[in-house]
Amino acid sequence: MQNRALMLILCATAACAPYSGYYQAGQTVARLNADQTTCEVQAAQKVPPNTQIRRTPVTVSPPRRVCNKAGDCVVYPGQVSGGDAYTVDTNLPLRQRVEDQCMGAKGYQKVQIPLCTPQVSKAIEGRAITTLPPLSDRVCAARTQSRDYVFVTVN
């Protein structure tokens, strides 16, 4: 039971999530990676990070006085919670739009592609698949040992 819960947690995170990124049928994976790096750098230059420090809301609970029937009282102190600092890059959404425009100008589209089954992933292990196949509902994405994606058309 614990193993099943762990698997569900892992799948809920990135381990089982579909590929979500750029795609252009017939393009090489190397060219995709190079184009994406170029567009990321251009977007970062045009829209640099604007990191701001913010704080979570502070809540204060007042002290409580609790008395029993005999009149004996205990005072529980008040508590302060929240006020934790965190950072946010307010330019991130705009920078992502600039990157999307750059990749679109190079002929890519944003897609979500389901992950291949473990059987398909095992069958293609070690094979050099360098070109993105035509996009269809039979295309799936598999992770390589280096954590890159390869795309396969399943029969």
C-alpha positions as CSV (number, residue, x, y, z in Angstrom):
1,M,0.0,0.0,0.0
2,Q,2.8,2.4,0.8
3,N,4.5,1.6,-2.5
4,R,1.3,2.4,-4.4
5,A,1.0,5.8,-2.5
6,L,4.6,6.6,-3.3
7,M,4.0,5.8,-7.0
8,L,1.0,8.1,-7.1
9,I,3.0,10.9,-5.5
10,L,5.8,10.4,-8.0
11,C,3.3,10.4,-10.9
12,A,1.6,13.5,-9.6
13,T,5.0,15.3,-9.9
14,A,7.0,15.6,-13.1
15,A,7.9,11.9,-13.3
16,C,4.6,10.9,-15.1
17,A,3.7,14.3,-16.5
18,P,3.3,14.5,-20.3
19,Y,5.9,16.4,-22.4
20,S,4.9,20.0,-22.5
21,G,7.0,22.1,-24.8
22,Y,7.9,23.1,-28.4
23,Y,7.5,20.8,-31.4
24,Q,8.1,21.0,-35.1
25,A,7.7,17.9,-37.2
26,G,10.8,16.9,-39.2
27,Q,13.1,19.1,-37.0
28,T,16.1,17.5,-35.3
29,V,16.2,17.3,-31.5
30,A,19.6,19.1,-31.6
31,R,18.1,22.0,-33.6
32,L,15.1,22.2,-31.2
33,N,17.4,22.4,-28.2
34,A,19.6,25.0,-29.9
35,D,16.6,27.1,-31.0
36,Q,15.1,27.0,-27.5
37,T,18.3,28.0,-25.9
38,T,18.6,30.9,-28.3
39,C,15.1,32.0,-27.6
40,E,15.5,31.7,-23.8
41,V,18.6,33.9,-24.0
42,Q,16.9,36.5,-26.2
43,A,13.9,36.5,-23.9
44,A,16.1,36.9,-20.8
45,Q,17.9,39.8,-22.4
46,K,14.7,41.6,-23.5
47,V,12.9,40.9,-20.3
48,P,15.3,40.5,-17.4
49,P,14.2,39.0,-14.1
50,N,12.5,41.4,-11.7
51,T,12.8,39.5,-8.4
52,Q,10.8,40.9,-5.5
53,I,10.8,39.8,-1.9
54,R,7.3,39.4,-0.5
55,R,5.8,38.1,2.7
56,T,2.9,35.8,3.5
57,P,0.1,37.4,5.5
58,V,0.6,37.6,9.3
59,T,-2.1,36.3,11.6
60,V,-2.2,37.0,15.3
61,S,-4.2,35.0,17.8
62,P,-4.8,36.8,21.1
63,P,-4.0,35.2,24.5
64,R,-6.7,33.0,25.9
65,R,-7.7,32.7,29.6
66,V,-9.3,29.4,30.5
67,C,-10.8,28.9,34.0
68,N,-12.2,25.8,35.6
69,K,-15.3,25.7,37.9
70,A,-13.1,26.2,41.0
71,G,-11.9,29.5,39.6
72,D,-8.4,28.3,38.8
73,C,-7.3,30.0,35.5
74,V,-4.6,29.3,33.0
75,V,-3.5,31.9,30.4
76,Y,-2.4,30.6,27.1
77,P,-0.1,33.1,25.3
78,G,-1.1,34.5,21.9
79,Q,0.6,33.3,18.8
80,V,1.9,35.0,15.7
81,S,2.1,33.0,12.4
82,G,2.9,33.8,8.8
83,G,5.2,36.6,7.7
84,D,7.4,34.2,5.9
85,A,9.5,35.7,3.1
86,Y,9.4,34.4,-0.5
87,T,10.6,35.7,-3.8
88,V,8.7,36.2,-7.1
89,D,9.9,37.1,-10.5
90,T,7.2,39.5,-11.8
91,N,8.6,39.5,-15.3
92,L,8.4,35.7,-15.7
93,P,5.0,35.6,-17.6
94,L,6.2,38.3,-20.0
95,R,9.6,36.6,-20.5
96,Q,7.7,33.3,-21.3
97,R,5.5,35.1,-23.9
98,V,8.6,36.6,-25.6
99,E,10.2,33.1,-25.7
100,D,7.0,31.6,-27.1
101,Q,6.9,34.3,-29.9
102,C,10.6,33.6,-30.7
103,M,9.9,29.9,-31.0
104,G,6.7,30.5,-33.0
105,A,8.7,32.6,-35.4
106,K,11.1,29.7,-35.9
107,G,8.1,27.4,-36.8
108,Y,7.5,25.6,-33.5
109,Q,4.2,25.1,-31.8
110,K,3.5,24.5,-28.1
111,V,2.2,21.0,-27.5
112,Q,1.5,18.4,-24.9
113,I,2.5,14.8,-25.8
114,P,1.8,11.9,-23.5
115,L,4.6,9.8,-22.2
116,C,5.3,6.5,-23.8
117,T,4.5,3.3,-22.0
118,P,7.3,1.6,-20.1
119,Q,7.3,-1.1,-22.8
120,V,7.9,1.4,-25.6
121,S,10.5,3.3,-23.6
122,K,12.4,0.1,-23.0
123,A,12.1,-1.0,-26.6
124,I,13.7,2.3,-27.9
125,E,16.4,2.5,-25.1
126,G,19.8,3.2,-26.5
127,R,18.5,4.0,-30.0
128,A,19.4,7.3,-31.5
129,I,16.2,9.0,-32.5
130,T,17.2,12.4,-33.7
131,T,14.2,13.7,-35.7
132,L,10.7,14.7,-34.5
133,P,8.1,12.6,-36.3
134,P,4.9,14.0,-37.8
135,L,2.6,15.0,-35.0
136,S,-0.4,12.6,-34.5
137,D,-2.3,10.9,-31.6
138,R,0.2,8.0,-32.0
139,V,3.3,10.1,-31.0
140,C,4.6,9.7,-27.5
141,A,7.5,11.1,-25.6
142,A,10.1,9.0,-23.8
143,R,12.8,10.1,-21.4
144,T,16.4,9.1,-22.1
145,Q,19.0,8.3,-19.4
146,S,20.3,11.9,-19.7
147,R,16.7,13.1,-18.9
148,D,16.2,14.4,-22.5
149,Y,13.1,13.6,-24.5
150,V,12.8,11.5,-27.6
151,F,9.6,11.3,-29.6
152,V,8.3,8.1,-31.2
153,T,5.4,7.1,-33.4
154,V,3.7,4.0,-31.9
155,N,2.1,1.5,-34.3
